[in-house]
Amino acid sequence: MTRLFATLKTRLDQRARYTRTLRELRRMSLNTALDLDIYRGDLRRIASEAVYGPARA
């Protein structure tokens, strides 16, 4: 049962980090984002990879 709660806490922490990262990326000005070669359509993927790691095939 302890492992279940630990896993749940880890997942909730990751989700909070994902949400916070995505919010920060969305606040970035368009000019700054384009200077960094970041396109608005990629924000969710970038936030996801930052928190959860690269997607697996």
mmCIF file of the N, C-alpha and C atoms, coordinates in Angstrom:
data_MODEL
# 
_entry.id   MODEL 
# 
loop_
_atom_site.group_PDB 
_atom_site.id 
_atom_site.type_symbol 
_atom_site.label_atom_id 
_atom_site.label_alt_id 
_atom_site.label_comp_id 
_atom_site.label_asym_id 
_atom_site.label_entity_id 
_atom_site.label_seq_id 
_atom_site.pdbx_PDB_ins_code 
_atom_site.Cartn_x 
_atom_site.Cartn_y 
_atom_site.Cartn_z 
_atom_site.occupancy 
_atom_site.B_iso_or_equiv 
_atom_site.pdbx_formal_charge 
_atom_site.auth_seq_id 
_atom_site.auth_comp_id 
_atom_site.auth_asym_id 
_atom_site.auth_atom_id 
_atom_site.pdbx_PDB_model_num 
ATOM 1   N N  . MET A 1 1  ? 0.824  -1.190 0.000   1.00 0.00 ? 1  MET A N  1 
ATOM 2   C CA . MET A 1 1  ? 0.000  0.000  0.000   1.00 0.00 ? 1  MET A CA 1 
ATOM 3   C C  . MET A 1 1  ? 0.868  1.254  0.000   1.00 0.00 ? 1  MET A C  1 
ATOM 4   N N  . THR A 1 2  ? 2.003  1.191  0.691   1.00 0.00 ? 2  THR A N  1 
ATOM 5   C CA . THR A 1 2  ? 2.898  2.336  0.742   1.00 0.00 ? 2  THR A CA 1 
ATOM 6   C C  . THR A 1 2  ? 3.438  2.658  -0.645  1.00 0.00 ? 2  THR A C  1 
ATOM 7   N N  . ARG A 1 3  ? 3.734  1.611  -1.406  1.00 0.00 ? 3  ARG A N  1 
ATOM 8   C CA . ARG A 1 3  ? 4.247  1.811  -2.764  1.00 0.00 ? 3  ARG A CA 1 
ATOM 9   C C  . ARG A 1 3  ? 3.212  2.507  -3.638  1.00 0.00 ? 3  ARG A C  1 
ATOM 10  N N  . LEU A 1 4  ? 1.961  2.175  -3.450  1.00 0.00 ? 4  LEU A N  1 
ATOM 11  C CA . LEU A 1 4  ? 0.880  2.807  -4.209  1.00 0.00 ? 4  LEU A CA 1 
ATOM 12  C C  . LEU A 1 4  ? 0.864  4.308  -3.947  1.00 0.00 ? 4  LEU A C  1 
ATOM 13  N N  . PHE A 1 5  ? 0.959  4.703  -2.684  1.00 0.00 ? 5  PHE A N  1 
ATOM 14  C CA . PHE A 1 5  ? 0.946  6.119  -2.342  1.00 0.00 ? 5  PHE A CA 1 
ATOM 15  C C  . PHE A 1 5  ? 2.190  6.833  -2.849  1.00 0.00 ? 5  PHE A C  1 
ATOM 16  N N  . ALA A 1 6  ? 3.322  6.160  -2.812  1.00 0.00 ? 6  ALA A N  1 
ATOM 17  C CA . ALA A 1 6  ? 4.561  6.750  -3.318  1.00 0.00 ? 6  ALA A CA 1 
ATOM 18  C C  . ALA A 1 6  ? 4.460  6.984  -4.824  1.00 0.00 ? 6  ALA A C  1 
ATOM 19  N N  . THR A 1 7  ? 3.910  6.003  -5.537  1.00 0.00 ? 7  THR A N  1 
ATOM 20  C CA . THR A 1 7  ? 3.732  6.134  -6.984  1.00 0.00 ? 7  THR A CA 1 
ATOM 21  C C  . THR A 1 7  ? 2.754  7.260  -7.296  1.00 0.00 ? 7  THR A C  1 
ATOM 22  N N  . LEU A 1 8  ? 1.674  7.325  -6.554  1.00 0.00 ? 8  LEU A N  1 
ATOM 23  C CA . LEU A 1 8  ? 0.675  8.376  -6.757  1.00 0.00 ? 8  LEU A CA 1 
ATOM 24  C C  . LEU A 1 8  ? 1.285  9.748  -6.516  1.00 0.00 ? 8  LEU A C  1 
ATOM 25  N N  . LYS A 1 9  ? 2.060  9.886  -5.462  1.00 0.00 ? 9  LYS A N  1 
ATOM 26  C CA . LYS A 1 9  ? 2.707  11.164 -5.159  1.00 0.00 ? 9  LYS A CA 1 
ATOM 27  C C  . LYS A 1 9  ? 3.677  11.549 -6.260  1.00 0.00 ? 9  LYS A C  1 
ATOM 28  N N  . THR A 1 10 ? 4.444  10.590 -6.759  1.00 0.00 ? 10 THR A N  1 
ATOM 29  C CA . THR A 1 10 ? 5.383  10.857 -7.845  1.00 0.00 ? 10 THR A CA 1 
ATOM 30  C C  . THR A 1 10 ? 4.649  11.340 -9.082  1.00 0.00 ? 10 THR A C  1 
ATOM 31  N N  . ARG A 1 11 ? 3.566  10.672 -9.434  1.00 0.00 ? 11 ARG A N  1 
ATOM 32  C CA . ARG A 1 11 ? 2.793  11.055 -10.623 1.00 0.00 ? 11 ARG A CA 1 
ATOM 33  C C  . ARG A 1 11 ? 2.163  12.440 -10.464 1.00 0.00 ? 11 ARG A C  1 
ATOM 34  N N  . LEU A 1 12 ? 1.662  12.737 -9.281  1.00 0.00 ? 12 LEU A N  1 
ATOM 35  C CA . LEU A 1 12 ? 1.069  14.056 -9.039  1.00 0.00 ? 12 LEU A CA 1 
ATOM 36  C C  . LEU A 1 12 ? 2.135  15.147 -9.105  1.00 0.00 ? 12 LEU A C  1 
ATOM 37  N N  . ASP A 1 13 ? 3.312  14.867 -8.569  1.00 0.00 ? 13 ASP A N  1 
ATOM 38  C CA . ASP A 1 13 ? 4.417  15.827 -8.638  1.00 0.00 ? 13 ASP A CA 1 
ATOM 39  C C  . ASP A 1 13 ? 4.839  16.068 -10.082 1.00 0.00 ? 13 ASP A C  1 
ATOM 40  N N  . GLN A 1 14 ? 4.919  14.996 -10.867 1.00 0.00 ? 14 GLN A N  1 
ATOM 41  C CA . GLN A 1 14 ? 5.279  15.136 -12.282 1.00 0.00 ? 14 GLN A CA 1 
ATOM 42  C C  . GLN A 1 14 ? 4.243  15.963 -13.028 1.00 0.00 ? 14 GLN A C  1 
ATOM 43  N N  . ARG A 1 15 ? 2.980  15.705 -12.757 1.00 0.00 ? 15 ARG A N  1 
ATOM 44  C CA . ARG A 1 15 ? 1.914  16.454 -13.435 1.00 0.00 ? 15 ARG A CA 1 
ATOM 45  C C  . ARG A 1 15 ? 1.980  17.931 -13.080 1.00 0.00 ? 15 ARG A C  1 
ATOM 46  N N  . ALA A 1 16 ? 2.268  18.238 -11.832 1.00 0.00 ? 16 ALA A N  1 
ATOM 47  C CA . ALA A 1 16 ? 2.401  19.631 -11.414 1.00 0.00 ? 16 ALA A CA 1 
ATOM 48  C C  . ALA A 1 16 ? 3.584  20.290 -12.119 1.00 0.00 ? 16 ALA A C  1 
ATOM 49  N N  . ARG A 1 17 ? 4.705  19.575 -12.246 1.00 0.00 ? 17 ARG A N  1 
ATOM 50  C CA . ARG A 1 17 ? 5.870  20.108 -12.952 1.00 0.00 ? 17 ARG A CA 1 
ATOM 51  C C  . ARG A 1 17 ? 5.563  20.321 -14.427 1.00 0.00 ? 17 ARG A C  1 
ATOM 52  N N  . TYR A 1 18 ? 4.827  19.386 -15.040 1.00 0.00 ? 18 TYR A N  1 
ATOM 53  C CA . TYR A 1 18 ? 4.427  19.518 -16.445 1.00 0.00 ? 18 TYR A CA 1 
ATOM 54  C C  . TYR A 1 18 ? 3.567  20.766 -16.638 1.00 0.00 ? 18 TYR A C  1 
ATOM 55  N N  . THR A 1 19 ? 2.584  20.943 -15.784 1.00 0.00 ? 19 THR A N  1 
ATOM 56  C CA . THR A 1 19 ? 1.684  22.091 -15.883 1.00 0.00 ? 19 THR A CA 1 
ATOM 57  C C  . THR A 1 19 ? 2.447  23.401 -15.712 1.00 0.00 ? 19 THR A C  1 
ATOM 58  N N  . ARG A 1 20 ? 3.342  23.436 -14.736 1.00 0.00 ? 20 ARG A N  1 
ATOM 59  C CA . ARG A 1 20 ? 4.146  24.631 -14.486 1.00 0.00 ? 20 ARG A CA 1 
ATOM 60  C C  . ARG A 1 20 ? 5.074  24.928 -15.681 1.00 0.00 ? 20 ARG A C  1 
ATOM 61  N N  . THR A 1 21 ? 5.696  23.904 -16.231 1.00 0.00 ? 21 THR A N  1 
ATOM 62  C CA . THR A 1 21 ? 6.591  24.073 -17.379 1.00 0.00 ? 21 THR A CA 1 
ATOM 63  C C  . THR A 1 21 ? 5.822  24.574 -18.593 1.00 0.00 ? 21 THR A C  1 
ATOM 64  N N  . LEU A 1 22 ? 4.672  23.978 -18.858 1.00 0.00 ? 22 LEU A N  1 
ATOM 65  C CA . LEU A 1 22 ? 3.850  24.394 -19.993 1.00 0.00 ? 22 LEU A CA 1 
ATOM 66  C C  . LEU A 1 22 ? 3.399  25.845 -19.829 1.00 0.00 ? 22 LEU A C  1 
ATOM 67  N N  . ARG A 1 23 ? 3.004  26.218 -18.631 1.00 0.00 ? 23 ARG A N  1 
ATOM 68  C CA . ARG A 1 23 ? 2.581  27.600 -18.369 1.00 0.00 ? 23 ARG A CA 1 
ATOM 69  C C  . ARG A 1 23 ? 3.721  28.574 -18.652 1.00 0.00 ? 23 ARG A C  1 
ATOM 70  N N  . GLU A 1 24 ? 4.929  28.247 -18.215 1.00 0.00 ? 24 GLU A N  1 
ATOM 71  C CA . GLU A 1 24 ? 6.080  29.112 -18.453 1.00 0.00 ? 24 GLU A CA 1 
ATOM 72  C C  . GLU A 1 24 ? 6.407  29.211 -19.944 1.00 0.00 ? 24 GLU A C  1 
ATOM 73  N N  . LEU A 1 25 ? 6.332  28.105 -20.647 1.00 0.00 ? 25 LEU A N  1 
ATOM 74  C CA . LEU A 1 25 ? 6.587  28.143 -22.082 1.00 0.00 ? 25 LEU A CA 1 
ATOM 75  C C  . LEU A 1 25 ? 5.556  28.998 -22.805 1.00 0.00 ? 25 LEU A C  1 
ATOM 76  N N  . ARG A 1 26 ? 4.310  28.922 -22.384 1.00 0.00 ? 26 ARG A N  1 
ATOM 77  C CA . ARG A 1 26 ? 3.253  29.717 -23.017 1.00 0.00 ? 26 ARG A CA 1 
ATOM 78  C C  . ARG A 1 26 ? 3.410  31.206 -22.743 1.00 0.00 ? 26 ARG A C  1 
ATOM 79  N N  . ARG A 1 27 ? 4.044  31.561 -21.622 1.00 0.00 ? 27 ARG A N  1 
ATOM 80  C CA . ARG A 1 27 ? 4.265  32.968 -21.290 1.00 0.00 ? 27 ARG A CA 1 
ATOM 81  C C  . ARG A 1 27 ? 5.392  33.596 -22.112 1.00 0.00 ? 27 ARG A C  1 
ATOM 82  N N  . MET A 1 28 ? 6.219  32.769 -22.703 1.00 0.00 ? 28 MET A N  1 
ATOM 83  C CA . MET A 1 28 ? 7.345  33.265 -23.487 1.00 0.00 ? 28 MET A CA 1 
ATOM 84  C C  . MET A 1 28 ? 6.832  34.055 -24.687 1.00 0.00 ? 28 MET A C  1 
ATOM 85  N N  . SER A 1 29 ? 7.484  35.175 -24.958 1.00 0.00 ? 29 SER A N  1 
ATOM 86  C CA . SER A 1 29 ? 7.063  35.972 -26.112 1.00 0.00 ? 29 SER A CA 1 
ATOM 87  C C  . SER A 1 29 ? 7.322  35.197 -27.404 1.00 0.00 ? 29 SER A C  1 
ATOM 88  N N  . LEU A 1 30 ? 6.555  35.507 -28.411 1.00 0.00 ? 30 LEU A N  1 
ATOM 89  C CA . LEU A 1 30 ? 6.692  34.821 -29.695 1.00 0.00 ? 30 LEU A CA 1 
ATOM 90  C C  . LEU A 1 30 ? 8.082  35.036 -30.284 1.00 0.00 ? 30 LEU A C  1 
ATOM 91  N N  . ASN A 1 31 ? 8.603  36.248 -30.176 1.00 0.00 ? 31 ASN A N  1 
ATOM 92  C CA . ASN A 1 31 ? 9.936  36.530 -30.717 1.00 0.00 ? 31 ASN A CA 1 
ATOM 93  C C  . ASN A 1 31 ? 11.009 35.701 -30.020 1.00 0.00 ? 31 ASN A C  1 
ATOM 94  N N  . THR A 1 32 ? 10.931 35.591 -28.711 1.00 0.00 ? 32 THR A N  1 
ATOM 95  C CA . THR A 1 32 ? 11.900 34.785 -27.968 1.00 0.00 ? 32 THR A CA 1 
ATOM 96  C C  . THR A 1 32 ? 11.784 33.319 -28.362 1.00 0.00 ? 32 THR A C  1 
ATOM 97  N N  . ALA A 1 33 ? 10.562 32.840 -28.441 1.00 0.00 ? 33 ALA A N  1 
ATOM 98  C CA . ALA A 1 33 ? 10.346 31.439 -28.814 1.00 0.00 ? 33 ALA A CA 1 
ATOM 99  C C  . ALA A 1 33 ? 10.915 31.151 -30.204 1.00 0.00 ? 33 ALA A C  1 
ATOM 100 N N  . LEU A 1 34 ? 10.649 32.018 -31.140 1.00 0.00 ? 34 LEU A N  1 
ATOM 101 C CA . LEU A 1 34 ? 11.148 31.803 -32.501 1.00 0.00 ? 34 LEU A CA 1 
ATOM 102 C C  . LEU A 1 34 ? 12.671 31.896 -32.558 1.00 0.00 ? 34 LEU A C  1 
ATOM 103 N N  . ASP A 1 35 ? 13.259 32.773 -31.752 1.00 0.00 ? 35 ASP A N  1 
ATOM 104 C CA . ASP A 1 35 ? 14.723 32.851 -31.675 1.00 0.00 ? 35 ASP A CA 1 
ATOM 105 C C  . ASP A 1 35 ? 15.316 31.535 -31.192 1.00 0.00 ? 35 ASP A C  1 
ATOM 106 N N  . LEU A 1 36 ? 14.575 30.811 -30.351 1.00 0.00 ? 36 LEU A N  1 
ATOM 107 C CA . LEU A 1 36 ? 15.030 29.531 -29.808 1.00 0.00 ? 36 LEU A CA 1 
ATOM 108 C C  . LEU A 1 36 ? 14.549 28.348 -30.652 1.00 0.00 ? 36 LEU A C  1 
ATOM 109 N N  . ASP A 1 37 ? 13.955 28.632 -31.800 1.00 0.00 ? 37 ASP A N  1 
ATOM 110 C CA . ASP A 1 37 ? 13.380 27.606 -32.687 1.00 0.00 ? 37 ASP A CA 1 
ATOM 111 C C  . ASP A 1 37 ? 12.311 26.778 -31.984 1.00 0.00 ? 37 ASP A C  1 
ATOM 112 N N  . ILE A 1 38 ? 11.504 27.451 -31.175 1.00 0.00 ? 38 ILE A N  1 
ATOM 113 C CA . ILE A 1 38 ? 10.381 26.803 -30.496 1.00 0.00 ? 38 ILE A CA 1 
ATOM 114 C C  . ILE A 1 38 ? 9.098  27.324 -31.143 1.00 0.00 ? 38 ILE A C  1 
ATOM 115 N N  . TYR A 1 39 ? 8.289  26.402 -31.621 1.00 0.00 ? 39 TYR A N  1 
ATOM 116 C CA . TYR A 1 39 ? 7.033  26.767 -32.243 1.00 0.00 ? 39 TYR A CA 1 
ATOM 117 C C  . TYR A 1 39 ? 5.896  26.437 -31.294 1.00 0.00 ? 39 TYR A C  1 
ATOM 118 N N  . ARG A 1 40 ? 4.860  27.249 -31.328 1.00 0.00 ? 40 ARG A N  1 
ATOM 119 C CA . ARG A 1 40 ? 3.740  27.105 -30.385 1.00 0.00 ? 40 ARG A CA 1 
ATOM 120 C C  . ARG A 1 40 ? 3.140  25.703 -30.394 1.00 0.00 ? 40 ARG A C  1 
ATOM 121 N N  . GLY A 1 41 ? 3.116  25.063 -31.528 1.00 0.00 ? 41 GLY A N  1 
ATOM 122 C CA . GLY A 1 41 ? 2.555  23.722 -31.629 1.00 0.00 ? 41 GLY A CA 1 
ATOM 123 C C  . GLY A 1 41 ? 3.391  22.662 -30.931 1.00 0.00 ? 41 GLY A C  1 
ATOM 124 N N  . ASP A 1 42 ? 4.629  22.995 -30.602 1.00 0.00 ? 42 ASP A N  1 
ATOM 125 C CA . ASP A 1 42 ? 5.531  22.041 -29.955 1.00 0.00 ? 42 ASP A CA 1 
ATOM 126 C C  . ASP A 1 42 ? 5.575  22.181 -28.436 1.00 0.00 ? 42 ASP A C  1 
ATOM 127 N N  . LEU A 1 43 ? 4.868  23.134 -27.871 1.00 0.00 ? 43 LEU A N  1 
ATOM 128 C CA . LEU A 1 43 ? 4.994  23.418 -26.444 1.00 0.00 ? 43 LEU A CA 1 
ATOM 129 C C  . LEU A 1 43 ? 4.628  22.230 -25.555 1.00 0.00 ? 43 LEU A C  1 
ATOM 130 N N  . ARG A 1 44 ? 3.557  21.537 -25.869 1.00 0.00 ? 44 ARG A N  1 
ATOM 131 C CA . ARG A 1 44 ? 3.160  20.387 -25.049 1.00 0.00 ? 44 ARG A CA 1 
ATOM 132 C C  . ARG A 1 44 ? 4.204  19.280 -25.103 1.00 0.00 ? 44 ARG A C  1 
ATOM 133 N N  . ARG A 1 45 ? 4.740  19.036 -26.296 1.00 0.00 ? 45 ARG A N  1 
ATOM 134 C CA . ARG A 1 45 ? 5.770  17.999 -26.438 1.00 0.00 ? 45 ARG A CA 1 
ATOM 135 C C  . ARG A 1 45 ? 7.023  18.379 -25.662 1.00 0.00 ? 45 ARG A C  1 
ATOM 136 N N  . ILE A 1 46 ? 7.426  19.636 -25.745 1.00 0.00 ? 46 ILE A N  1 
ATOM 137 C CA . ILE A 1 46 ? 8.626  20.100 -25.047 1.00 0.00 ? 46 ILE A CA 1 
ATOM 138 C C  . ILE A 1 46 ? 8.446  19.969 -23.543 1.00 0.00 ? 46 ILE A C  1 
ATOM 139 N N  . ALA A 1 47 ? 7.295  20.391 -23.035 1.00 0.00 ? 47 ALA A N  1 
ATOM 140 C CA . ALA A 1 47 ? 7.028  20.283 -21.596 1.00 0.00 ? 47 ALA A CA 1 
ATOM 141 C C  . ALA A 1 47 ? 6.989  18.828 -21.160 1.00 0.00 ? 47 ALA A C  1 
ATOM 142 N N  . SER A 1 48 ? 6.368  17.988 -21.966 1.00 0.00 ? 48 SER A N  1 
ATOM 143 C CA . SER A 1 48 ? 6.280  16.569 -21.640 1.00 0.00 ? 48 SER A CA 1 
ATOM 144 C C  . SER A 1 48 ? 7.661  15.923 -21.593 1.00 0.00 ? 48 SER A C  1 
ATOM 145 N N  . GLU A 1 49 ? 8.493  16.214 -22.574 1.00 0.00 ? 49 GLU A N  1 
ATOM 146 C CA . GLU A 1 49 ? 9.835  15.645 -22.602 1.00 0.00 ? 49 GLU A CA 1 
ATOM 147 C C  . GLU A 1 49 ? 10.693 16.175 -21.460 1.00 0.00 ? 49 GLU A C  1 
ATOM 148 N N  . ALA A 1 50 ? 10.465 17.416 -21.059 1.00 0.00 ? 50 ALA A N  1 
ATOM 149 C CA . ALA A 1 50 ? 11.233 17.994 -19.960 1.00 0.00 ? 50 ALA A CA 1 
ATOM 150 C C  . ALA A 1 50 ? 10.919 17.291 -18.642 1.00 0.00 ? 50 ALA A C  1 
ATOM 151 N N  . VAL A 1 51 ? 9.682  16.866 -18.481 1.00 0.00 ? 51 VAL A N  1 
ATOM 152 C CA . VAL A 1 51 ? 9.266  16.240 -17.218 1.00 0.00 ? 51 VAL A CA 1 
ATOM 153 C C  . VAL A 1 51 ? 9.349  14.732 -17.256 1.00 0.00 ? 51 VAL A C  1 
ATOM 154 N N  . TYR A 1 52 ? 8.823  14.119 -18.310 1.00 0.00 ? 52 TYR A N  1 
ATOM 155 C CA . TYR A 1 52 ? 8.712  12.662 -18.373 1.00 0.00 ? 52 TYR A CA 1 
ATOM 156 C C  . TYR A 1 52 ? 9.833  11.981 -19.163 1.00 0.00 ? 52 TYR A C  1 
ATOM 157 N N  . GLY A 1 53 ? 10.619 12.779 -19.896 1.00 0.00 ? 53 GLY A N  1 
ATOM 158 C CA . GLY A 1 53 ? 11.663 12.197 -20.736 1.00 0.00 ? 53 GLY A CA 1 
ATOM 159 C C  . GLY A 1 53 ? 11.160 12.027 -22.158 1.00 0.00 ? 53 GLY A C  1 
ATOM 160 N N  . PRO A 1 54 ? 12.057 11.642 -23.063 1.00 0.00 ? 54 PRO A N  1 
ATOM 161 C CA . PRO A 1 54 ? 11.657 11.490 -24.472 1.00 0.00 ? 54 PRO A CA 1 
ATOM 162 C C  . PRO A 1 54 ? 10.608 10.401 -24.651 1.00 0.00 ? 54 PRO A C  1 
ATOM 163 N N  . ALA A 1 55 ? 9.756  10.613 -25.636 1.00 0.00 ? 55 ALA A N  1 
ATOM 164 C CA . ALA A 1 55 ? 8.697  9.635  -25.932 1.00 0.00 ? 55 ALA A CA 1 
ATOM 165 C C  . ALA A 1 55 ? 9.313  8.339  -26.424 1.00 0.00 ? 55 ALA A C  1 
ATOM 166 N N  . ARG A 1 56 ? 8.703  7.250  -26.047 1.00 0.00 ? 56 ARG A N  1 
ATOM 167 C CA . ARG A 1 56 ? 9.161  5.938  -26.496 1.00 0.00 ? 56 ARG A CA 1 
ATOM 168 C C  . ARG A 1 56 ? 8.335  5.483  -27.676 1.00 0.00 ? 56 ARG A C  1 
ATOM 169 N N  . ALA A 1 57 ? 8.973  4.795  -28.583 1.00 0.00 ? 57 ALA A N  1 
ATOM 170 C CA . ALA A 1 57 ? 8.258  4.311  -29.780 1.00 0.00 ? 57 ALA A CA 1 
ATOM 171 C C  . ALA A 1 57 ? 7.538  3.021  -29.504 1.00 0.00 ? 57 ALA A C  1 
# 
